[in-house]
Amino acid sequence: MGFTWTDDIPIYRQLMGEIIGWILSGKIQDGDLLPSARKLAEQYDVNPLTAVKAYQELTSNNVLDKQRGIGIIVREGAAKMLRRSEKRKFINEEWPRIVERVKLMNIDPKLLLNDLED
């Protein structure tokens, strides 16, 4: 798969981030079936219990739904909910660091906005 794990965040959390990325990018949609925990573990070369933990966390956070006899699916409205929570997280946690860095580097904000419009 070519994925590189970092040491500062538990692997199951990084795997959760990957799954969230799939949902936010549209790679998987509401109602889509996800690979089994065993298959996910094989894809990412992790312990199957790590994949199970990632799925359990996302299920308890109302992102995924476990359906007996079917498997793990993306819960209806998950993308919308994730977009809202990720936006809030970005504004509250990441944006202040970016603003501080822009000020520190004395970068003209208009230059940054022009880059976004391209």
C-alpha positions as CSV (number, residue, x, y, z in Angstrom):
1,M,0.0,0.0,0.0
2,G,3.0,2.3,0.6
3,F,1.5,4.0,3.7
4,T,3.9,5.2,6.3
5,W,2.9,5.2,10.0
6,T,4.2,7.9,12.3
7,D,5.3,7.2,15.9
8,D,3.5,10.1,17.6
9,I,0.0,8.9,16.9
10,P,-1.4,5.4,17.7
11,I,-1.8,3.3,14.5
12,Y,-5.5,2.8,15.0
13,R,-6.0,6.5,15.1
14,Q,-4.0,7.0,11.9
15,L,-6.1,4.2,10.3
16,M,-9.2,6.1,11.4
17,G,-7.8,9.2,9.7
18,E,-7.4,7.2,6.5
19,I,-11.0,6.0,6.6
20,I,-12.2,9.5,7.3
21,G,-10.2,10.7,4.4
22,W,-11.9,8.1,2.1
23,I,-15.3,9.4,3.2
24,L,-14.4,13.1,2.9
25,S,-12.8,12.6,-0.5
26,G,-15.9,10.7,-1.8
27,K,-13.9,7.5,-2.3
28,I,-16.6,5.8,-0.2
29,Q,-20.1,7.2,0.2
30,D,-22.9,6.9,2.7
31,G,-24.1,3.3,2.8
32,D,-21.0,1.8,1.2
33,L,-19.6,-1.4,2.6
34,L,-16.1,-1.2,3.9
35,P,-13.5,-4.0,3.7
36,S,-13.5,-6.5,6.6
37,A,-11.2,-5.7,9.5
38,R,-9.0,-8.6,8.4
39,K,-8.8,-7.3,4.8
40,L,-8.1,-3.8,6.0
41,A,-5.4,-5.1,8.2
42,E,-3.8,-6.9,5.3
43,Q,-4.0,-3.8,3.1
44,Y,-2.2,-1.7,5.7
45,D,0.0,-4.4,7.1
46,V,-1.3,-4.0,10.6
47,N,-2.6,-6.3,13.3
48,P,-6.3,-7.2,12.7
49,L,-7.1,-6.0,16.2
50,T,-5.8,-2.6,15.2
51,A,-8.3,-2.5,12.3
52,V,-11.1,-3.7,14.6
53,K,-10.3,-0.9,17.1
54,A,-10.4,1.7,14.3
55,Y,-13.7,0.4,13.1
56,Q,-15.1,0.3,16.7
57,E,-14.0,3.9,17.4
58,L,-15.6,5.1,14.2
59,T,-18.8,3.1,15.0
60,S,-19.0,4.7,18.4
61,N,-18.5,8.1,16.9
62,N,-21.5,7.5,14.6
63,V,-19.4,7.4,11.4
64,L,-19.8,3.7,10.6
65,D,-22.5,1.2,11.3
66,K,-22.1,-2.5,12.0
67,Q,-24.8,-4.5,10.3
68,R,-25.1,-8.1,11.3
69,G,-24.5,-10.5,8.4
70,I,-23.5,-7.7,6.1
71,G,-20.5,-5.9,7.6
72,I,-19.4,-2.4,8.3
73,I,-21.0,0.4,6.3
74,V,-20.7,4.1,6.2
75,R,-23.6,5.6,8.2
76,E,-26.0,7.9,6.4
77,G,-24.9,11.5,6.8
78,A,-21.4,10.6,7.9
79,A,-19.7,12.7,5.3
80,K,-21.7,15.8,6.2
81,M,-21.0,15.2,9.9
82,L,-17.3,14.7,9.4
83,R,-17.0,17.7,7.2
84,R,-18.6,19.8,9.9
85,S,-16.4,18.4,12.7
86,E,-13.2,18.5,10.6
87,K,-13.9,22.1,9.6
88,R,-14.4,23.0,13.3
89,K,-11.2,21.2,14.2
90,F,-9.3,23.0,11.5
91,I,-10.6,26.5,12.5
92,N,-9.9,25.9,16.2
93,E,-6.7,23.9,16.1
94,E,-4.8,24.3,12.8
95,W,-5.8,27.8,11.6
96,P,-4.4,29.7,14.6
97,R,-1.0,28.0,14.0
98,I,-1.1,28.8,10.3
99,V,-2.0,32.5,11.0
100,E,0.9,32.7,13.5
101,R,3.3,31.1,10.9
102,V,2.1,33.6,8.2
103,K,2.8,36.5,10.5
104,L,6.1,35.1,11.6
105,M,7.2,34.7,7.9
106,N,5.7,38.1,7.0
107,I,3.7,36.6,4.1
108,D,1.1,38.8,2.4
109,P,-2.3,37.1,3.0
110,K,-3.4,38.3,-0.4
111,L,-0.7,36.2,-2.0
112,L,-2.0,33.1,-0.2
113,L,-5.6,33.9,-1.3
114,N,-4.4,34.2,-4.9
115,D,-2.9,30.7,-4.6
116,L,-6.2,29.3,-3.4
117,E,-8.1,30.8,-6.4
118,D,-5.7,29.1,-8.9
